[in-house]
Amino acid sequence: MLTLACPAKVNLSLAVGPPRPGDGYHPIASWMIAVDFADTLSIRPRDAGTSTFSITFADDAPVGQEVDWPLEKDLTFKAHALLEGEVGRALPVDATIRKRIPAGAGLGGGSADAAGMLVGLNRVLKLGVTDERLRTLGAGLGCDVAFAVAALQGQTAAVVTGLGERLEPVDPQPIRLVLVFPPFGCPTGPVYRAFDHGEAPAGPDEERVRRRSLDGLFNDLTEPAMLAVPALRAAHAAVAAAADRPAHLTGSGSTLFTLPGPDEDAAQLADRIADRTGFAAVAARSL
């Protein structure tokens, strides 16, 4: 059996462009890192038969949730089917996923699990699919999956452009964060629709992202997310006040994050934010 930690991603910076003609997808430019807050995927090969999937939230997940979506909609299930199609044969396994990354939180939990399935199946069954091909397959599943595949292959920081398929490796920095989980989600569709109603730039500001400045973090979806989910505005202000420092949004939300000071204990900061806001919070670090 192979067990993998499938890490969450954080968008330290995220620039978004207008929807493309034809398909309506939004190009992005993002400085992404993988962090040590992760789901766990275990894969046990079977000699024959039908694959089984067990997907539940772990007992130590910071946010209590239930898996309320059908298996056929889960990206991990889709990744397994995609790799079967790639190699042209059935790949019977027993797969167990214990989730800690909240669903719909902007942390790419589903993408991380799908990446784990692609990488894990390839390893445990010795399929011989190249790293590059796995990333290409991942990009077809979702905009964060290619980066998640790369993170599991050791590339844990990148500037990601296009629709998430173009990765430019960057040297990982040791970054400590506190992840904060408001008790609501931010549905991606309404957030992007709110973005479209604003003044969209001609394209994502890739130059600003490539500066990779921890003093200049930004997310073009922050204000649209607050318009789509008004409770996020108050949550953002509460986290910033509790931390006594700026709070930032990852992805389309609703997870917020903040960076501890150089001499500040991240776990203590997480406890303080949780005590003052009532939101779940965990200390994390870049991989």
MIZALUM-889836 format. One record per residue (C-alpha): residue number from 1; x, y, z. Coordinates in pm, 1 decimal. Example, Ala and Ser with C-alpha at 12.3 -4.5 7.8 and 13.67 -1.06 7.14 Angstrom:
2
<rec><i>1</i><c1>1230.0</c1><c2>-450.0</c2><c3>780.0</c3></rec>
<rec><i>2</i><c1>1367.0</c1><c2>-106.0</c2><c3>714.0</c3></rec>
// end
This chain:
287
<rec><i>1</i><c1>0.0</c1><c2>0.0</c2><c3>0.0</c3></rec>
<rec><i>2</i><c1>114.7</c1><c2>353.1</c2><c3>-78.6</c3></rec>
<rec><i>3</i><c1>15.2</c1><c2>648.1</c2><c3>140.1</c3></rec>
<rec><i>4</i><c1>61.3</c1><c2>1006.9</c2><c3>27.5</c3></rec>
<rec><i>5</i><c1>10.0</c1><c2>1342.8</c2><c3>193.4</c3></rec>
<rec><i>6</i><c1>-177.2</c1><c2>1557.3</c2><c3>-60.0</c3></rec>
<rec><i>7</i><c1>-91.8</c1><c2>1916.7</c2><c3>31.3</c3></rec>
<rec><i>8</i><c1>-311.2</c1><c2>2223.4</c2><c3>12.1</c3></rec>
<rec><i>9</i><c1>-201.2</c1><c2>2509.7</c2><c3>-209.4</c3></rec>
<rec><i>10</i><c1>-203.5</c1><c2>2876.4</c2><c3>-117.6</c3></rec>
<rec><i>11</i><c1>-220.9</c1><c2>3156.7</c2><c3>-372.0</c3></rec>
<rec><i>12</i><c1>20.6</c1><c2>3407.3</c2><c3>-224.3</c3></rec>
<rec><i>13</i><c1>-59.6</c1><c2>3633.4</c2><c3>-517.7</c3></rec>
<rec><i>14</i><c1>-336.6</c1><c2>3589.6</c2><c3>-772.9</c3></rec>
<rec><i>15</i><c1>-403.0</c1><c2>3798.9</c2><c3>-1082.8</c3></rec>
<rec><i>16</i><c1>-705.8</c1><c2>3726.4</c2><c3>-1298.8</c3></rec>
<rec><i>17</i><c1>-784.3</c1><c2>3826.3</c2><c3>-1655.3</c3></rec>
<rec><i>18</i><c1>-1119.6</c1><c2>3863.0</c2><c3>-1830.9</c3></rec>
<rec><i>19</i><c1>-1301.2</c1><c2>3553.9</c2><c3>-1960.8</c3></rec>
<rec><i>20</i><c1>-1166.4</c1><c2>3417.9</c2><c3>-2286.0</c3></rec>
<rec><i>21</i><c1>-1387.2</c1><c2>3437.8</c2><c3>-2595.2</c3></rec>
<rec><i>22</i><c1>-1542.3</c1><c2>3104.5</c2><c3>-2672.4</c3></rec>
<rec><i>23</i><c1>-1503.0</c1><c2>2906.7</c2><c3>-2352.2</c3></rec>
<rec><i>24</i><c1>-1542.6</c1><c2>3181.0</c2><c3>-2090.6</c3></rec>
<rec><i>25</i><c1>-1251.8</c1><c2>3061.3</c2><c3>-1877.8</c3></rec>
<rec><i>26</i><c1>-1043.7</c1><c2>3320.6</c2><c3>-1694.1</c3></rec>
<rec><i>27</i><c1>-665.3</c1><c2>3316.0</c2><c3>-1744.5</c3></rec>
<rec><i>28</i><c1>-466.6</c1><c2>3362.7</c2><c3>-1426.8</c3></rec>
<rec><i>29</i><c1>-119.7</c1><c2>3435.8</c2><c3>-1302.0</c3></rec>
<rec><i>30</i><c1>-46.7</c1><c2>3315.5</c2><c3>-951.4</c3></rec>
<rec><i>31</i><c1>242.4</c1><c2>3263.3</c2><c3>-713.3</c3></rec>
<rec><i>32</i><c1>144.6</c1><c2>2928.5</c2><c3>-562.2</c3></rec>
<rec><i>33</i><c1>300.6</c1><c2>2732.6</c2><c3>-281.2</c3></rec>
<rec><i>34</i><c1>221.8</c1><c2>2393.7</c2><c3>-133.5</c3></rec>
<rec><i>35</i><c1>193.0</c1><c2>2380.1</c2><c3>244.7</c3></rec>
<rec><i>36</i><c1>208.5</c1><c2>2108.9</c2><c3>508.7</c3></rec>
<rec><i>37</i><c1>-168.2</c1><c2>2112.3</c2><c3>569.2</c3></rec>
<rec><i>38</i><c1>-280.5</c1><c2>1806.4</c2><c3>375.6</c3></rec>
<rec><i>39</i><c1>-528.3</c1><c2>1532.2</c2><c3>303.1</c3></rec>
<rec><i>40</i><c1>-410.8</c1><c2>1170.2</c2><c3>319.1</c3></rec>
<rec><i>41</i><c1>-454.9</c1><c2>926.2</c2><c3>31.1</c3></rec>
<rec><i>42</i><c1>-386.5</c1><c2>553.6</c2><c3>61.3</c3></rec>
<rec><i>43</i><c1>-384.9</c1><c2>324.2</c2><c3>-241.4</c3></rec>
<rec><i>44</i><c1>-383.8</c1><c2>-53.9</c2><c3>-214.9</c3></rec>
<rec><i>45</i><c1>-358.8</c1><c2>-243.4</c2><c3>-546.8</c3></rec>
<rec><i>46</i><c1>-605.3</c1><c2>-525.3</c2><c3>-611.8</c3></rec>
<rec><i>47</i><c1>-535.8</c1><c2>-833.4</c2><c3>-820.8</c3></rec>
<rec><i>48</i><c1>-866.0</c1><c2>-792.3</c2><c3>-1004.4</c3></rec>
<rec><i>49</i><c1>-1217.0</c1><c2>-661.4</c2><c3>-969.4</c3></rec>
<rec><i>50</i><c1>-1366.8</c1><c2>-317.4</c2><c3>-929.6</c3></rec>
<rec><i>51</i><c1>-1192.6</c1><c2>-29.7</c2><c3>-755.8</c3></rec>
<rec><i>52</i><c1>-1334.2</c1><c2>96.7</c2><c3>-428.2</c3></rec>
<rec><i>53</i><c1>-1320.1</c1><c2>451.4</c2><c3>-293.2</c3></rec>
<rec><i>54</i><c1>-1365.6</c1><c2>565.3</c2><c3>67.3</c3></rec>
<rec><i>55</i><c1>-1373.2</c1><c2>944.5</c2><c3>108.2</c3></rec>
<rec><i>56</i><c1>-1438.5</c1><c2>1095.9</c2><c3>449.4</c3></rec>
<rec><i>57</i><c1>-1320.9</c1><c2>1387.7</c2><c3>657.5</c3></rec>
<rec><i>58</i><c1>-1059.1</c1><c2>1294.0</c2><c3>914.8</c3></rec>
<rec><i>59</i><c1>-1133.1</c1><c2>1314.0</c2><c3>1285.6</c3></rec>
<rec><i>60</i><c1>-866.4</c1><c2>1585.1</c2><c3>1320.3</c3></rec>
<rec><i>61</i><c1>-1002.0</c1><c2>1801.7</c2><c3>1036.0</c3></rec>
<rec><i>62</i><c1>-1026.9</c1><c2>2161.2</c2><c3>1165.5</c3></rec>
<rec><i>63</i><c1>-1369.5</c1><c2>2210.9</c2><c3>1005.5</c3></rec>
<rec><i>64</i><c1>-1643.8</c1><c2>1955.4</c2><c3>1052.7</c3></rec>
<rec><i>65</i><c1>-1785.2</c1><c2>1865.0</c2><c3>712.1</c3></rec>
<rec><i>66</i><c1>-1947.6</c1><c2>1572.5</c2><c3>539.8</c3></rec>
<rec><i>67</i><c1>-1875.5</c1><c2>1437.6</c2><c3>192.7</c3></rec>
<rec><i>68</i><c1>-2206.2</c1><c2>1540.3</c2><c3>37.3</c3></rec>
<rec><i>69</i><c1>-2118.9</c1><c2>1501.3</c2><c3>-329.5</c3></rec>
<rec><i>70</i><c1>-2155.4</c1><c2>1186.3</c2><c3>-544.1</c3></rec>
<rec><i>71</i><c1>-1843.5</c1><c2>980.2</c2><c3>-607.8</c3></rec>
<rec><i>72</i><c1>-1872.7</c1><c2>1039.9</c2><c3>-983.1</c3></rec>
<rec><i>73</i><c1>-1821.9</c1><c2>1413.0</c2><c3>-922.5</c3></rec>
<rec><i>74</i><c1>-1508.3</c1><c2>1367.7</c2><c3>-712.5</c3></rec>
<rec><i>75</i><c1>-1186.0</c1><c2>1467.3</c2><c3>-886.4</c3></rec>
<rec><i>76</i><c1>-1002.3</c1><c2>1170.0</c2><c3>-735.5</c3></rec>
<rec><i>77</i><c1>-1246.5</c1><c2>929.7</c2><c3>-897.7</c3></rec>
<rec><i>78</i><c1>-1209.9</c1><c2>1117.7</c2><c3>-1226.7</c3></rec>
<rec><i>79</i><c1>-829.9</c1><c2>1106.7</c2><c3>-1200.9</c3></rec>
<rec><i>80</i><c1>-838.5</c1><c2>729.6</c2><c3>-1157.2</c3></rec>
<rec><i>81</i><c1>-1061.1</c1><c2>689.9</c2><c3>-1464.2</c3></rec>
<rec><i>82</i><c1>-841.7</c1><c2>927.0</c2><c3>-1663.0</c3></rec>
<rec><i>83</i><c1>-527.3</c1><c2>726.8</c2><c3>-1590.3</c3></rec>
<rec><i>84</i><c1>-704.9</c1><c2>403.8</c2><c3>-1681.0</c3></rec>
<rec><i>85</i><c1>-785.3</c1><c2>561.0</c2><c3>-2016.1</c3></rec>
<rec><i>86</i><c1>-425.6</c1><c2>677.0</c2><c3>-2054.4</c3></rec>
<rec><i>87</i><c1>-276.8</c1><c2>329.6</c2><c3>-2009.0</c3></rec>
<rec><i>88</i><c1>-565.3</c1><c2>145.2</c2><c3>-2176.2</c3></rec>
<rec><i>89</i><c1>-650.7</c1><c2>-98.6</c2><c3>-1899.6</c3></rec>
<rec><i>90</i><c1>-828.1</c1><c2>-128.5</c2><c3>-1567.6</c3></rec>
<rec><i>91</i><c1>-631.3</c1><c2>-27.3</c2><c3>-1257.9</c3></rec>
<rec><i>92</i><c1>-815.5</c1><c2>-195.2</c2><c3>-969.9</c3></rec>
<rec><i>93</i><c1>-731.2</c1><c2>-47.4</c2><c3>-629.9</c3></rec>
<rec><i>94</i><c1>-880.5</c1><c2>24.5</c2><c3>-291.3</c3></rec>
<rec><i>95</i><c1>-843.2</c1><c2>400.3</c2><c3>-237.8</c3></rec>
<rec><i>96</i><c1>-896.4</c1><c2>571.7</c2><c3>97.1</c3></rec>
<rec><i>97</i><c1>-900.0</c1><c2>950.0</c2><c3>133.4</c3></rec>
<rec><i>98</i><c1>-905.4</c1><c2>1119.1</c2><c3>470.7</c3></rec>
<rec><i>99</i><c1>-971.0</c1><c2>1487.0</c2><c3>412.0</c3></rec>
<rec><i>100</i><c1>-853.1</c1><c2>1773.0</c2><c3>631.0</c3></rec>
<rec><i>101</i><c1>-861.3</c1><c2>2047.7</c2><c3>369.5</c3></rec>
<rec><i>102</i><c1>-1211.5</c1><c2>2197.9</c2><c3>375.5</c3></rec>
<rec><i>103</i><c1>-1416.0</c1><c2>2161.7</c2><c3>59.3</c3></rec>
<rec><i>104</i><c1>-1475.6</c1><c2>2479.7</c2><c3>-140.3</c3></rec>
<rec><i>105</i><c1>-1223.2</c1><c2>2677.1</c2><c3>61.7</c3></rec>
<rec><i>106</i><c1>-981.3</c1><c2>2799.1</c2><c3>-206.2</c3></rec>
<rec><i>107</i><c1>-707.5</c1><c2>2559.1</c2><c3>-94.1</c3></rec>
<rec><i>108</i><c1>-732.9</c1><c2>2308.5</c2><c3>-379.5</c3></rec>
<rec><i>109</i><c1>-814.7</c1><c2>2006.9</c2><c3>-164.2</c3></rec>
<rec><i>110</i><c1>-995.5</c1><c2>1819.2</c2><c3>-438.2</c3></rec>
<rec><i>111</i><c1>-716.3</c1><c2>1903.3</c2><c3>-681.2</c3></rec>
<rec><i>112</i><c1>-454.6</c1><c2>1777.0</c2><c3>-433.8</c3></rec>
<rec><i>113</i><c1>-637.9</c1><c2>1446.0</c2><c3>-396.6</c3></rec>
<rec><i>114</i><c1>-670.0</c1><c2>1407.1</c2><c3>-774.7</c3></rec>
<rec><i>115</i><c1>-298.5</c1><c2>1476.1</c2><c3>-811.3</c3></rec>
<rec><i>116</i><c1>-229.2</c1><c2>1219.0</c2><c3>-541.6</c3></rec>
<rec><i>117</i><c1>-427.4</c1><c2>961.3</c2><c3>-735.6</c3></rec>
<rec><i>118</i><c1>-236.5</c1><c2>1030.7</c2><c3>-1058.5</c3></rec>
<rec><i>119</i><c1>105.5</c1><c2>1026.1</c2><c3>-891.9</c3></rec>
<rec><i>120</i><c1>22.8</c1><c2>745.2</c2><c3>-650.5</c3></rec>
<rec><i>121</i><c1>-121.3</c1><c2>508.6</c2><c3>-910.5</c3></rec>
<rec><i>122</i><c1>175.3</c1><c2>570.0</c2><c3>-1135.4</c3></rec>
<rec><i>123</i><c1>415.3</c1><c2>485.0</c2><c3>-853.1</c3></rec>
<rec><i>124</i><c1>246.4</c1><c2>191.0</c2><c3>-687.3</c3></rec>
<rec><i>125</i><c1>154.0</c1><c2>19.4</c2><c3>-1015.5</c3></rec>
<rec><i>126</i><c1>479.6</c1><c2>117.4</c2><c3>-1191.2</c3></rec>
<rec><i>127</i><c1>293.9</c1><c2>248.1</c2><c3>-1495.4</c3></rec>
<rec><i>128</i><c1>588.5</c1><c2>446.7</c2><c3>-1632.3</c3></rec>
<rec><i>129</i><c1>391.1</c1><c2>762.0</c2><c3>-1715.4</c3></rec>
<rec><i>130</i><c1>630.8</c1><c2>1057.0</c2><c3>-1726.2</c3></rec>
<rec><i>131</i><c1>613.9</c1><c2>1344.7</c2><c3>-1479.5</c3></rec>
<rec><i>132</i><c1>537.3</c1><c2>1586.4</c2><c3>-1762.1</c3></rec>
<rec><i>133</i><c1>253.0</c1><c2>1370.7</c2><c3>-1891.9</c3></rec>
<rec><i>134</i><c1>101.9</c1><c2>1343.9</c2><c3>-1543.6</c3></rec>
<rec><i>135</i><c1>99.0</c1><c2>1723.3</c2><c3>-1519.3</c3></rec>
<rec><i>136</i><c1>-68.8</c1><c2>1748.4</c2><c3>-1858.8</c3></rec>
<rec><i>137</i><c1>-332.8</c1><c2>1497.8</c2><c3>-1752.9</c3></rec>
<rec><i>138</i><c1>-381.6</c1><c2>1690.1</c2><c3>-1430.0</c3></rec>
<rec><i>139</i><c1>-431.2</c1><c2>2017.6</c2><c3>-1615.4</c3></rec>
<rec><i>140</i><c1>-724.0</c1><c2>1859.2</c2><c3>-1796.1</c3></rec>
<rec><i>141</i><c1>-897.2</c1><c2>1788.1</c2><c3>-1465.3</c3></rec>
<rec><i>142</i><c1>-883.7</c1><c2>2136.5</c2><c3>-1315.9</c3></rec>
<rec><i>143</i><c1>-684.3</c1><c2>2457.2</c2><c3>-1292.6</c3></rec>
<rec><i>144</i><c1>-498.5</c1><c2>2361.6</c2><c3>-972.7</c3></rec>
<rec><i>145</i><c1>-426.5</c1><c2>1996.1</c2><c3>-1048.5</c3></rec>
<rec><i>146</i><c1>-111.1</c1><c2>2044.1</c2><c3>-1257.9</c3></rec>
<rec><i>147</i><c1>49.8</c1><c2>2241.1</c2><c3>-975.1</c3></rec>
<rec><i>148</i><c1>-62.8</c1><c2>1980.3</c2><c3>-722.2</c3></rec>
<rec><i>149</i><c1>99.2</c1><c2>1707.3</c2><c3>-932.8</c3></rec>
<rec><i>150</i><c1>419.5</c1><c2>1911.2</c2><c3>-951.6</c3></rec>
<rec><i>151</i><c1>414.6</c1><c2>1962.0</c2><c3>-572.8</c3></rec>
<rec><i>152</i><c1>399.8</c1><c2>1586.2</c2><c3>-518.9</c3></rec>
<rec><i>153</i><c1>693.0</c1><c2>1553.3</c2><c3>-759.7</c3></rec>
<rec><i>154</i><c1>899.3</c1><c2>1797.1</c2><c3>-548.7</c3></rec>
<rec><i>155</i><c1>822.4</c1><c2>2130.1</c2><c3>-718.4</c3></rec>
<rec><i>156</i><c1>643.4</c1><c2>2300.5</c2><c3>-431.2</c3></rec>
<rec><i>157</i><c1>648.4</c1><c2>2662.4</c2><c3>-550.5</c3></rec>
<rec><i>158</i><c1>574.7</c1><c2>2804.4</c2><c3>-893.6</c3></rec>
<rec><i>159</i><c1>438.3</c1><c2>3093.0</c2><c3>-1091.2</c3></rec>
<rec><i>160</i><c1>131.3</c1><c2>2941.8</c2><c3>-1255.6</c3></rec>
<rec><i>161</i><c1>-19.8</c1><c2>3097.4</c2><c3>-1567.8</c3></rec>
<rec><i>162</i><c1>-271.1</c1><c2>3026.0</c2><c3>-1842.6</c3></rec>
<rec><i>163</i><c1>-554.2</c1><c2>2814.2</c2><c3>-1705.3</c3></rec>
<rec><i>164</i><c1>-317.1</c1><c2>2657.8</c2><c3>-1454.6</c3></rec>
<rec><i>165</i><c1>-132.7</c1><c2>2442.0</c2><c3>-1706.9</c3></rec>
<rec><i>166</i><c1>185.1</c1><c2>2652.3</c2><c3>-1736.1</c3></rec>
<rec><i>167</i><c1>422.0</c1><c2>2618.6</c2><c3>-1442.4</c3></rec>
<rec><i>168</i><c1>739.1</c1><c2>2818.0</c2><c3>-1394.2</c3></rec>
<rec><i>169</i><c1>933.9</c1><c2>2667.3</c2><c3>-1104.3</c3></rec>
<rec><i>170</i><c1>1065.3</c1><c2>2912.8</c2><c3>-846.1</c3></rec>
<rec><i>171</i><c1>1290.9</c1><c2>2853.1</c2><c3>-550.0</c3></rec>
<rec><i>172</i><c1>1072.0</c1><c2>2774.5</c2><c3>-249.3</c3></rec>
<rec><i>173</i><c1>1098.9</c1><c2>3015.3</c2><c3>42.3</c3></rec>
<rec><i>174</i><c1>1049.9</c1><c2>2910.5</c2><c3>404.1</c3></rec>
<rec><i>175</i><c1>713.5</c1><c2>3074.3</c2><c3>466.9</c3></rec>
<rec><i>176</i><c1>501.7</c1><c2>3035.4</c2><c3>779.1</c3></rec>
<rec><i>177</i><c1>129.5</c1><c2>3101.5</c2><c3>763.4</c3></rec>
<rec><i>178</i><c1>-185.2</c1><c2>3081.3</c2><c3>967.6</c3></rec>
<rec><i>179</i><c1>-482.8</c1><c2>2948.1</c2><c3>772.0</c3></rec>
<rec><i>180</i><c1>-822.3</c1><c2>3067.3</c2><c3>893.9</c3></rec>
<rec><i>181</i><c1>-1152.0</c1><c2>2903.5</c2><c3>799.9</c3></rec>
<rec><i>182</i><c1>-1468.6</c1><c2>3116.2</c2><c3>822.8</c3></rec>
<rec><i>183</i><c1>-1782.2</c1><c2>2905.1</c2><c3>876.1</c3></rec>
<rec><i>184</i><c1>-1903.6</c1><c2>2947.4</c2><c3>517.6</c3></rec>
<rec><i>185</i><c1>-1778.5</c1><c2>2888.7</c2><c3>166.7</c3></rec>
<rec><i>186</i><c1>-1739.7</c1><c2>3110.3</c2><c3>-138.5</c3></rec>
<rec><i>187</i><c1>-1889.6</c1><c2>2941.1</c2><c3>-446.4</c3></rec>
<rec><i>188</i><c1>-1649.2</c1><c2>2989.6</c2><c3>-734.4</c3></rec>
<rec><i>189</i><c1>-1913.1</c1><c2>3073.5</c2><c3>-998.0</c3></rec>
<rec><i>190</i><c1>-2066.9</c1><c2>3372.1</c2><c3>-817.8</c3></rec>
<rec><i>191</i><c1>-1721.4</c1><c2>3505.1</c2><c3>-728.2</c3></rec>
<rec><i>192</i><c1>-1610.6</c1><c2>3507.9</c2><c3>-1090.1</c3></rec>
<rec><i>193</i><c1>-1940.1</c1><c2>3659.7</c2><c3>-1200.7</c3></rec>
<rec><i>194</i><c1>-1884.4</c1><c2>3941.2</c2><c3>-952.9</c3></rec>
<rec><i>195</i><c1>-1534.1</c1><c2>3980.6</c2><c3>-1095.9</c3></rec>
<rec><i>196</i><c1>-1678.2</c1><c2>4006.1</c2><c3>-1447.7</c3></rec>
<rec><i>197</i><c1>-1910.3</c1><c2>4287.4</c2><c3>-1340.8</c3></rec>
<rec><i>198</i><c1>-1612.3</c1><c2>4499.1</c2><c3>-1238.7</c3></rec>
<rec><i>199</i><c1>-1347.0</c1><c2>4660.2</c2><c3>-1453.4</c3></rec>
<rec><i>200</i><c1>-1139.0</c1><c2>4363.7</c2><c3>-1561.6</c3></rec>
<rec><i>201</i><c1>-783.2</c1><c2>4427.0</c2><c3>-1683.8</c3></rec>
<rec><i>202</i><c1>-678.3</c1><c2>4335.8</c2><c3>-2036.0</c3></rec>
<rec><i>203</i><c1>-508.6</c1><c2>4028.2</c2><c3>-1892.6</c3></rec>
<rec><i>204</i><c1>-368.0</c1><c2>3894.0</c2><c3>-1566.2</c3></rec>
<rec><i>205</i><c1>-81.9</c1><c2>4107.5</c2><c3>-1430.4</c3></rec>
<rec><i>206</i><c1>193.0</c1><c2>3846.6</c2><c3>-1464.4</c3></rec>
<rec><i>207</i><c1>470.4</c1><c2>4097.6</c2><c3>-1396.3</c3></rec>
<rec><i>208</i><c1>324.6</c1><c2>4186.8</c2><c3>-1058.2</c3></rec>
<rec><i>209</i><c1>297.8</c1><c2>3819.1</c2><c3>-967.0</c3></rec>
<rec><i>210</i><c1>655.6</c1><c2>3745.8</c2><c3>-1071.9</c3></rec>
<rec><i>211</i><c1>790.2</c1><c2>4000.7</c2><c3>-824.3</c3></rec>
<rec><i>212</i><c1>696.2</c1><c2>3747.0</c2><c3>-555.4</c3></rec>
<rec><i>213</i><c1>705.1</c1><c2>4000.9</c2><c3>-275.9</c3></rec>
<rec><i>214</i><c1>571.5</c1><c2>3895.1</c2><c3>63.2</c3></rec>
<rec><i>215</i><c1>518.8</c1><c2>4264.6</c2><c3>131.8</c3></rec>
<rec><i>216</i><c1>294.5</c1><c2>4301.5</c2><c3>-172.3</c3></rec>
<rec><i>217</i><c1>58.4</c1><c2>4004.4</c2><c3>-162.0</c3></rec>
<rec><i>218</i><c1>-266.5</c1><c2>4053.5</c2><c3>-351.5</c3></rec>
<rec><i>219</i><c1>-565.8</c1><c2>3864.7</c2><c3>-487.5</c3></rec>
<rec><i>220</i><c1>-783.7</c1><c2>4006.6</c2><c3>-764.2</c3></rec>
<rec><i>221</i><c1>-1074.4</c1><c2>3795.9</c2><c3>-637.7</c3></rec>
<rec><i>222</i><c1>-1084.5</c1><c2>3941.0</c2><c3>-285.8</c3></rec>
<rec><i>223</i><c1>-1333.2</c1><c2>4219.2</c2><c3>-356.0</c3></rec>
<rec><i>224</i><c1>-1548.0</c1><c2>4005.3</c2><c3>-591.6</c3></rec>
<rec><i>225</i><c1>-1561.3</c1><c2>3734.2</c2><c3>-324.1</c3></rec>
<rec><i>226</i><c1>-1675.8</c1><c2>3991.2</c2><c3>-68.6</c3></rec>
<rec><i>227</i><c1>-1945.4</c1><c2>4110.6</c2><c3>-306.9</c3></rec>
<rec><i>228</i><c1>-2059.7</c1><c2>3755.5</c2><c3>-376.9</c3></rec>
<rec><i>229</i><c1>-2049.6</c1><c2>3654.0</c2><c3>-9.5</c3></rec>
<rec><i>230</i><c1>-2092.0</c1><c2>3966.4</c2><c3>207.1</c3></rec>
<rec><i>231</i><c1>-2006.1</c1><c2>3777.0</c2><c3>528.3</c3></rec>
<rec><i>232</i><c1>-1650.1</c1><c2>3746.2</c2><c3>397.8</c3></rec>
<rec><i>233</i><c1>-1590.1</c1><c2>4120.2</c2><c3>437.3</c3></rec>
<rec><i>234</i><c1>-1662.7</c1><c2>4108.8</c2><c3>808.9</c3></rec>
<rec><i>235</i><c1>-1461.2</c1><c2>3787.8</c2><c3>849.2</c3></rec>
<rec><i>236</i><c1>-1164.0</c1><c2>3942.5</c2><c3>671.0</c3></rec>
<rec><i>237</i><c1>-1173.7</c1><c2>4247.4</c2><c3>899.5</c3></rec>
<rec><i>238</i><c1>-1209.5</c1><c2>4029.1</c2><c3>1209.3</c3></rec>
<rec><i>239</i><c1>-908.8</c1><c2>3815.1</c2><c3>1119.2</c3></rec>
<rec><i>240</i><c1>-692.3</c1><c2>4117.8</c2><c3>1043.0</c3></rec>
<rec><i>241</i><c1>-790.1</c1><c2>4277.2</c2><c3>1374.6</c3></rec>
<rec><i>242</i><c1>-728.4</c1><c2>3957.7</c2><c3>1572.2</c3></rec>
<rec><i>243</i><c1>-390.1</c1><c2>3903.0</c2><c3>1407.1</c3></rec>
<rec><i>244</i><c1>-296.1</c1><c2>4272.7</c2><c3>1416.1</c3></rec>
<rec><i>245</i><c1>-163.9</c1><c2>4237.8</c2><c3>1061.3</c3></rec>
<rec><i>246</i><c1>-302.7</c1><c2>4209.1</c2><c3>707.0</c3></rec>
<rec><i>247</i><c1>-525.7</c1><c2>3916.6</c2><c3>616.9</c3></rec>
<rec><i>248</i><c1>-531.6</c1><c2>3769.5</c2><c3>266.9</c3></rec>
<rec><i>249</i><c1>-763.8</c1><c2>3548.0</c2><c3>63.9</c3></rec>
<rec><i>250</i><c1>-646.7</c1><c2>3234.3</c2><c3>-116.0</c3></rec>
<rec><i>251</i><c1>-811.7</c1><c2>3137.0</c2><c3>-443.5</c3></rec>
<rec><i>252</i><c1>-1175.0</c1><c2>3240.7</c2><c3>-458.7</c3></rec>
<rec><i>253</i><c1>-1206.6</c1><c2>3185.3</c2><c3>-83.1</c3></rec>
<rec><i>254</i><c1>-1325.7</c1><c2>3151.1</c2><c3>173.4</c3></rec>
<rec><i>255</i><c1>-998.4</c1><c2>3059.8</c2><c3>347.3</c3></rec>
<rec><i>256</i><c1>-802.5</c1><c2>3357.1</c2><c3>476.4</c3></rec>
<rec><i>257</i><c1>-437.5</c1><c2>3356.0</c2><c3>574.7</c3></rec>
<rec><i>258</i><c1>-191.0</c1><c2>3578.2</c2><c3>750.8</c3></rec>
<rec><i>259</i><c1>186.0</c1><c2>3570.5</c2><c3>797.6</c3></rec>
<rec><i>260</i><c1>331.5</c1><c2>3567.3</c2><c3>1150.3</c3></rec>
<rec><i>261</i><c1>606.4</c1><c2>3810.8</c2><c3>1237.8</c3></rec>
<rec><i>262</i><c1>969.7</c1><c2>3689.2</c2><c3>1234.6</c3></rec>
<rec><i>263</i><c1>973.1</c1><c2>3617.4</c2><c3>1607.4</c3></rec>
<rec><i>264</i><c1>608.7</c1><c2>3519.1</c2><c3>1643.0</c3></rec>
<rec><i>265</i><c1>495.5</c1><c2>3164.2</c2><c3>1709.4</c3></rec>
<rec><i>266</i><c1>251.0</c1><c2>3063.7</c2><c3>1435.0</c3></rec>
<rec><i>267</i><c1>62.2</c1><c2>2817.3</c2><c3>1653.6</c3></rec>
<rec><i>268</i><c1>8.8</c1><c2>3081.9</c2><c3>1920.8</c3></rec>
<rec><i>269</i><c1>-110.4</c1><c2>3327.2</c2><c3>1657.4</c3></rec>
<rec><i>270</i><c1>-353.5</c1><c2>3066.7</c2><c3>1525.7</c3></rec>
<rec><i>271</i><c1>-488.9</c1><c2>3014.8</c2><c3>1877.6</c3></rec>
<rec><i>272</i><c1>-530.7</c1><c2>3390.0</c2><c3>1927.7</c3></rec>
<rec><i>273</i><c1>-718.7</c1><c2>3432.8</c2><c3>1600.8</c3></rec>
<rec><i>274</i><c1>-942.8</c1><c2>3137.4</c2><c3>1681.9</c3></rec>
<rec><i>275</i><c1>-1015.6</c1><c2>3271.0</c2><c3>2030.9</c3></rec>
<rec><i>276</i><c1>-1099.2</c1><c2>3622.8</c2><c3>1909.5</c3></rec>
<rec><i>277</i><c1>-1297.1</c1><c2>3533.3</c2><c3>1597.5</c3></rec>
<rec><i>278</i><c1>-1446.8</c1><c2>3193.8</c2><c3>1673.1</c3></rec>
<rec><i>279</i><c1>-1308.8</c1><c2>3065.4</c2><c3>1340.5</c3></rec>
<rec><i>280</i><c1>-1100.1</c1><c2>2749.6</c2><c3>1310.8</c3></rec>
<rec><i>281</i><c1>-734.4</c1><c2>2832.8</c2><c3>1244.0</c3></rec>
<rec><i>282</i><c1>-419.8</c1><c2>2622.2</c2><c3>1192.5</c3></rec>
<rec><i>283</i><c1>-51.7</c1><c2>2701.4</c2><c3>1166.4</c3></rec>
<rec><i>284</i><c1>112.5</c1><c2>2585.0</c2><c3>843.0</c3></rec>
<rec><i>285</i><c1>438.5</c1><c2>2622.3</c2><c3>657.1</c3></rec>
<rec><i>286</i><c1>554.1</c1><c2>2599.9</c2><c3>299.2</c3></rec>
<rec><i>287</i><c1>698.6</c1><c2>2271.2</c2><c3>175.1</c3></rec>
// end
